[in-house]
Amino acid sequence: MKKKKAILITLTVVLAVVLIGVITVYALFKHYYGMMNHETLSETPEIQGSIPEDETEEGTDSPEEEVKDLEDQLKENLAAGSQELEYDHDVYNVLLFGTDSRDDNAKGRSDSMILVSINRKENRITMTSLMRDIYVSIPGVGNNRLNASYAFGGPSLLLQTIEENLGVHIDRYVQVNFFAFMDVIDVLGGIDLDISADEITIMNRYIEELNRITGKDRDVEKLDTSDAGTRHLTGKQALAYCRIRYLKGGEYERTRRQRDVLGIVFQKAKSCSLSELNDLLNALLPDLTTNIPEGEMISLVLESSKLLKYDLESDRIPVEGTYKDMRIDKRAVIGIDFPANRQALQDIMYGTR
């Protein structure tokens, strides 16, 4: 009898400890989840009648026949893409994007867009940059650069535009602002990057702008061109590096820089201590807006130790040999071969390469 009683007491204590642990972990999760901004996407985006004028460039527009050919291809692409979107329940797609607005209350254009695909069949995570200047058909608006879709209709219209033009399903989105990006890198202690003198010259312009926005002295954290080579960069300097576009390779190299930096951040975050991870989450989460519901987030957290072991790959749309730099209405745009890039993106995301 005493033995049975002892076993019962032991089981009760173990159960109590487990329950306390579960409650504590869930309370901790609720704390962090509650730090993020949450938004439910509307099936019918509210479209703005107008948005701030985009930057224009001097020069001659592309020949009318080239523009017409591109716009005809857009119509054909949407007609061909009216079938069901490419989908695989073992692949979870999240659009990560930042905006170019310096005002928290204003919708800027989506300055950078990276489609993060978690492929559980192949144990890999792929980051695919979507070039912001791709000339697309924006539902309810007309033809414009891809990055204008967010300014016209927020995340709902941005996701709808990508899905309809590129033919892939996007499960969720995460929006982050520039300052959270800087804070995360600073919490991680900075990152090492190989930078050229030309890159430093452009970086310093962005550093000056960030100093002005944050009320810092103009030259704080600027670099000297003699610093070219492998350098340890702060969050502000790394952000300036990611924004470089006025060098050889332009927007194409800019997206490559962004993916490189995100890859480094991902690798550093994997080795964070619990204390460092807490600091990282406190810096990042308040500046995130997402539509990932609580249940899905719990599932991602529970499998995080496995996800951190996945191979990390990066790519870009449009792929090489499938696009042409053009100028329409004095704006630089990218005219792409839609069938080729739809197929390429599906291959990248779903592992049919």
C-alpha positions as CSV (number, residue, x, y, z in Angstrom):
1,M,0.0,0.0,0.0
2,K,2.8,2.4,1.0
3,K,4.6,1.5,-2.3
4,K,1.5,2.3,-4.4
5,K,1.1,5.6,-2.5
6,A,4.7,6.5,-3.1
7,I,4.3,5.8,-6.8
8,L,1.1,7.9,-6.9
9,I,2.9,10.8,-5.2
10,T,5.8,10.5,-7.6
11,L,3.6,10.6,-10.6
12,T,1.6,13.5,-9.2
13,V,4.9,15.5,-8.7
14,V,6.2,14.6,-12.1
15,L,2.8,15.6,-13.7
16,A,2.8,18.9,-11.7
17,V,6.4,19.7,-12.9
18,V,5.5,18.9,-16.5
19,L,2.4,21.1,-16.3
20,I,4.3,24.0,-14.7
21,G,6.9,23.6,-17.5
22,V,4.3,23.6,-20.2
23,I,2.5,26.6,-18.7
24,T,5.8,28.5,-18.3
25,V,6.9,27.8,-21.9
26,Y,3.4,28.8,-23.3
27,A,3.4,32.0,-21.2
28,L,6.9,32.8,-22.6
29,F,5.7,32.1,-26.1
30,K,2.6,34.3,-25.6
31,H,4.9,37.1,-24.3
32,Y,7.1,37.0,-27.4
33,Y,4.2,36.5,-29.9
34,G,2.4,39.4,-28.3
35,M,5.3,41.7,-29.0
36,M,4.7,41.4,-32.8
37,N,2.2,43.4,-34.8
38,H,-0.6,41.1,-36.2
39,E,-2.7,41.8,-39.3
40,T,-5.3,39.8,-41.1
41,L,-5.2,40.0,-44.8
42,S,-8.3,41.2,-46.7
43,E,-9.4,39.1,-49.6
44,T,-10.3,42.3,-51.4
45,P,-7.4,44.8,-51.0
46,E,-8.4,48.5,-50.4
47,I,-6.6,50.2,-53.3
48,Q,-5.3,53.7,-53.1
49,G,-6.2,56.1,-55.9
50,S,-2.7,57.4,-56.1
51,I,0.7,57.0,-54.5
52,P,3.8,59.2,-54.2
53,E,5.6,59.7,-57.4
54,D,8.4,57.2,-58.1
55,E,11.9,58.2,-59.1
56,T,12.4,58.9,-62.8
57,E,15.5,58.9,-64.8
58,E,16.8,60.9,-67.7
59,G,16.9,59.2,-71.1
60,T,14.8,57.8,-73.8
61,D,12.0,55.3,-73.2
62,S,12.2,51.9,-74.7
63,P,10.8,51.6,-78.3
64,E,7.0,51.5,-78.4
65,E,7.0,48.1,-80.0
66,E,9.1,46.6,-77.2
67,V,6.8,48.1,-74.6
68,K,3.8,46.7,-76.4
69,D,5.4,43.3,-76.7
70,L,6.0,43.3,-72.9
71,E,2.4,44.4,-72.1
72,D,1.0,41.8,-74.5
73,Q,3.1,39.2,-72.6
74,L,1.7,40.4,-69.3
75,K,-1.9,39.8,-70.6
76,E,-0.9,36.3,-71.9
77,N,0.8,35.5,-68.6
78,L,-2.2,36.3,-66.5
79,A,-4.5,34.4,-68.9
80,A,-2.2,31.3,-68.7
81,G,-1.8,31.7,-65.0
82,S,-5.5,31.6,-64.2
83,Q,-5.2,28.0,-63.3
84,E,-4.6,26.8,-59.7
85,L,-1.4,28.1,-58.1
86,E,1.6,25.8,-57.6
87,Y,1.3,24.3,-54.1
88,D,2.9,21.6,-51.9
89,H,1.9,21.0,-48.3
90,D,5.5,20.1,-47.5
91,V,6.7,23.6,-48.6
92,Y,5.9,26.6,-46.4
93,N,6.3,30.0,-48.2
94,V,6.7,33.3,-46.3
95,L,7.3,36.6,-48.1
96,L,9.8,38.7,-46.1
97,F,9.7,42.4,-47.1
98,G,10.8,45.8,-45.9
99,T,9.4,49.1,-47.1
100,D,11.2,52.3,-48.2
101,S,9.0,54.5,-46.0
102,R,10.7,56.6,-43.4
103,D,7.4,57.3,-41.7
104,D,5.8,54.6,-39.6
105,N,2.3,55.8,-40.6
106,A,2.9,55.9,-44.3
107,K,3.0,53.1,-46.9
108,G,6.1,53.2,-48.9
109,R,7.0,50.9,-51.7
110,S,8.3,47.4,-50.8
111,D,12.0,48.2,-51.0
112,S,13.1,44.6,-50.7
113,M,11.2,41.3,-51.2
114,I,12.6,37.9,-50.4
115,L,10.5,34.8,-50.7
116,V,11.6,32.3,-47.9
117,S,10.6,28.7,-48.7
118,I,10.9,26.1,-46.1
119,N,11.1,22.8,-47.9
120,R,10.5,20.0,-45.4
121,K,10.9,17.2,-48.1
122,E,14.4,18.3,-49.0
123,N,15.5,19.8,-45.6
124,R,16.4,23.1,-47.0
125,I,15.4,26.8,-46.8
126,T,15.6,28.9,-49.9
127,M,15.7,32.7,-50.0
128,T,14.7,34.0,-53.4
129,S,14.9,37.8,-54.0
130,L,12.2,39.2,-56.2
131,M,13.5,42.2,-58.1
132,R,11.5,45.3,-57.1
133,D,11.6,46.8,-60.7
134,I,10.0,43.8,-62.4
135,Y,7.2,45.1,-64.6
136,V,4.0,43.4,-63.6
137,S,0.3,43.6,-63.8
138,I,-1.1,44.8,-60.5
139,P,-4.7,43.7,-60.0
140,G,-7.1,46.7,-60.0
141,V,-4.3,49.1,-60.8
142,G,-2.6,48.3,-64.0
143,N,1.0,47.7,-65.1
144,N,3.7,49.0,-62.9
145,R,6.8,48.0,-61.0
146,L,6.3,45.1,-58.5
147,N,7.3,47.3,-55.6
148,A,4.4,49.7,-56.2
149,S,1.8,47.0,-55.4
150,Y,2.4,47.4,-51.6
151,A,2.0,51.2,-51.8
152,F,-1.3,50.8,-53.7
153,G,-2.9,48.2,-51.5
154,G,-0.7,47.0,-48.7
155,P,0.4,43.4,-48.0
156,S,-2.8,41.9,-49.5
157,L,-2.2,43.4,-52.9
158,L,1.5,42.7,-52.8
159,L,0.9,39.0,-52.2
160,Q,-1.9,38.8,-54.8
161,T,0.3,40.5,-57.4
162,I,3.2,38.0,-56.8
163,E,0.9,35.0,-56.9
164,E,-0.9,36.0,-60.1
165,N,2.2,37.1,-62.0
166,L,4.5,34.3,-60.9
167,G,2.1,31.5,-60.3
168,V,3.1,30.3,-56.8
169,H,1.2,30.2,-53.5
170,I,2.4,32.3,-50.6
171,D,1.3,31.1,-47.2
172,R,2.2,34.1,-45.0
173,Y,4.2,37.4,-44.9
174,V,6.5,39.1,-42.5
175,Q,7.2,42.9,-42.8
176,V,10.2,44.5,-41.1
177,N,11.5,48.0,-41.1
178,F,15.0,49.2,-41.6
179,F,15.7,50.1,-38.0
180,A,14.8,46.6,-36.7
181,F,17.4,45.2,-39.2
182,M,20.1,47.5,-37.7
183,D,19.2,46.6,-34.2
184,V,19.3,42.8,-34.8
185,I,22.8,43.0,-36.3
186,D,24.0,45.2,-33.4
187,V,22.6,42.7,-30.9
188,L,24.5,39.9,-32.7
189,G,27.7,42.0,-32.3
190,G,28.0,43.1,-35.9
191,I,29.0,41.1,-38.9
192,D,32.1,40.7,-41.1
193,L,31.9,41.6,-44.8
194,D,34.3,42.1,-47.6
195,I,33.7,45.6,-49.0
196,S,35.3,47.7,-51.8
197,A,36.3,51.3,-51.8
198,D,33.5,52.1,-54.3
199,E,31.0,50.4,-52.0
200,I,32.2,52.4,-49.0
201,T,31.6,55.6,-51.0
202,I,27.9,54.7,-51.6
203,M,27.5,53.3,-48.1
204,N,28.5,56.6,-46.6
205,R,25.7,58.4,-48.3
206,Y,23.2,56.0,-46.8
207,I,24.9,56.3,-43.4
208,E,24.6,60.1,-43.5
209,E,20.9,59.7,-44.3
210,L,20.3,57.3,-41.4
211,N,22.2,59.6,-39.1
212,R,19.9,62.5,-40.1
213,I,16.8,60.4,-39.5
214,T,18.0,59.2,-36.1
215,G,19.3,62.7,-35.0
216,K,22.9,61.7,-35.0
217,D,25.9,63.7,-36.1
218,R,26.4,63.5,-39.9
219,D,29.6,61.5,-39.9
220,V,28.9,59.0,-37.1
221,E,29.9,55.4,-38.2
222,K,31.0,56.5,-41.7
223,L,33.9,54.6,-43.2
224,D,37.0,55.7,-45.0
225,T,37.8,54.3,-48.5
226,S,41.1,53.0,-47.0
227,D,39.0,50.6,-44.9
228,A,38.3,48.5,-48.0
229,G,38.7,44.8,-47.4
230,T,37.2,42.5,-44.8
231,R,35.6,44.8,-42.1
232,H,33.5,44.3,-39.0
233,L,30.3,46.3,-39.6
234,T,27.7,47.7,-37.2
235,G,24.0,47.4,-38.0
236,K,23.9,50.8,-39.5
237,Q,26.9,50.1,-41.8
238,A,25.4,46.7,-42.8
239,L,22.1,48.3,-43.7
240,A,23.9,50.9,-45.8
241,Y,25.7,48.0,-47.5
242,C,22.4,46.2,-48.3
243,R,21.0,49.4,-49.9
244,I,23.8,49.9,-52.4
245,R,22.4,50.0,-56.0
246,Y,24.4,52.7,-57.8
247,L,27.3,50.5,-58.8
248,K,28.0,47.9,-61.5
249,G,25.3,45.3,-61.3
250,G,22.8,47.8,-59.8
251,E,19.7,46.2,-58.4
252,Y,20.9,42.7,-59.2
253,E,23.9,43.1,-57.0
254,R,21.9,44.9,-54.3
255,T,19.6,41.8,-53.9
256,R,22.7,39.6,-53.8
257,R,24.1,41.7,-50.9
258,Q,20.8,41.4,-49.0
259,R,20.8,37.6,-49.3
260,D,24.4,37.4,-48.2
261,V,23.8,39.5,-45.1
262,L,20.7,37.6,-44.2
263,G,22.6,34.4,-44.6
264,I,25.3,35.6,-42.2
265,V,22.6,36.8,-39.7
266,F,21.0,33.4,-39.9
267,Q,24.2,31.6,-39.2
268,K,25.1,33.9,-36.2
269,A,21.6,33.5,-34.7
270,K,22.0,29.7,-34.7
271,S,24.7,30.0,-32.1
272,C,23.0,32.5,-29.8
273,S,22.8,31.8,-26.1
274,L,19.4,32.1,-24.4
275,S,20.3,35.5,-23.1
276,E,21.4,36.7,-26.6
277,L,18.3,35.2,-28.1
278,N,16.2,37.1,-25.7
279,D,17.9,40.3,-26.6
280,L,17.6,39.5,-30.3
281,L,13.8,38.9,-30.0
282,N,13.3,42.1,-27.9
283,A,15.1,44.1,-30.7
284,L,13.3,42.5,-33.6
285,L,9.7,41.5,-32.7
286,P,8.2,44.9,-31.9
287,D,9.1,46.0,-35.5
288,L,7.6,43.0,-37.2
289,T,4.2,42.9,-38.7
290,T,2.8,39.4,-39.8
291,N,-0.3,37.4,-40.5
292,I,1.2,34.2,-39.1
293,P,-1.5,32.9,-36.7
294,E,-0.6,31.7,-33.2
295,G,-1.1,28.0,-34.0
296,E,1.3,28.1,-37.0
297,M,3.8,30.1,-35.0
298,I,3.8,27.4,-32.3
299,S,4.4,24.7,-34.9
300,L,7.4,26.7,-36.3
301,V,8.8,27.2,-32.8
302,L,8.5,23.5,-32.0
303,E,10.4,22.5,-35.1
304,S,12.9,25.3,-35.0
305,S,15.8,23.1,-33.8
306,K,15.3,21.0,-36.9
307,L,14.9,24.0,-39.2
308,L,18.1,25.5,-38.0
309,K,19.9,22.4,-39.4
310,Y,18.5,22.8,-42.9
311,D,20.7,23.8,-45.8
312,L,20.3,27.5,-46.6
313,E,20.3,28.5,-50.3
314,S,19.7,31.7,-52.2
315,D,18.4,32.6,-55.6
316,R,16.9,35.5,-57.6
317,I,14.0,36.2,-59.9
318,P,14.4,36.9,-62.7
319,V,17.0,34.3,-63.4
320,E,19.9,34.9,-65.8
321,G,19.1,35.2,-69.5
322,T,15.4,35.7,-69.0
323,Y,15.0,39.5,-68.6
324,K,15.7,42.8,-70.3
325,D,16.4,46.2,-68.7
326,M,13.9,48.7,-70.1
327,R,12.6,52.2,-69.6
328,I,8.8,53.0,-69.5
329,D,7.4,56.4,-68.6
330,K,11.0,57.5,-67.7
331,R,11.2,54.7,-65.1
332,A,13.7,51.9,-65.2
333,V,11.9,48.6,-65.2
334,I,12.8,45.0,-65.8
335,G,10.9,43.2,-68.5
336,I,11.0,39.4,-67.9
337,D,10.2,36.2,-69.7
338,F,7.2,35.2,-67.5
339,P,6.9,31.5,-68.5
340,A,10.6,30.9,-67.9
341,N,10.6,32.7,-64.5
342,R,7.3,31.1,-63.4
343,Q,8.9,27.7,-64.0
344,A,12.2,28.7,-62.5
345,L,10.6,29.9,-59.3
346,Q,8.5,26.7,-59.0
347,D,11.7,24.7,-59.4
348,I,13.5,26.8,-56.8
349,M,10.7,26.5,-54.2
350,Y,9.4,23.0,-54.8
351,G,12.7,21.3,-55.5
352,T,12.0,20.1,-59.1
353,R,15.4,21.5,-60.2
